[in-house]
Amino acid sequence: MDAFFYLYLIVRPWTPNFSTTNTRVDKTLVWVWFMSLGVVFYEESVLLTLASAIGGPIKVDLHMLNMARGCFAQVCVEIDLNVPVVGHFYLNGEWYNVEYKGLHMLCASCD
């Protein structure tokens, strides 16, 4: 699965009995932003650990690690669309918001 300009493309292994009408999308990749997170936490292992509380961490935005983008930390995460998304997390005595880039473009009522 990958996202191109906020459009989601899901690639799965082909099976002979594949049917578009009976196939349900239950997971997707999404970029997650950790807003207002201190630069002290801008380390790949820390961000992947935080992302694991949201879903399956895939990768950290390398531009963010190099401080090319400085207002948020960004991690690609595989999320389960059958459970509510995590809106915030608690770290070192503070609450931090989580934003999902482009997730609003997925239809929750389509099967």
Secondary structure, 3 states (H helix, E strand, C coil): CEEECCEEECCCCCCCCCCCCCCCCCEEEEEEEEECCCHHHCCHHHHHHHHHCCCEEEEECHHHHCCCCCCEEEEEEEEECCCCCCCEEEECCEEEEEEEECHHHCCCCCC
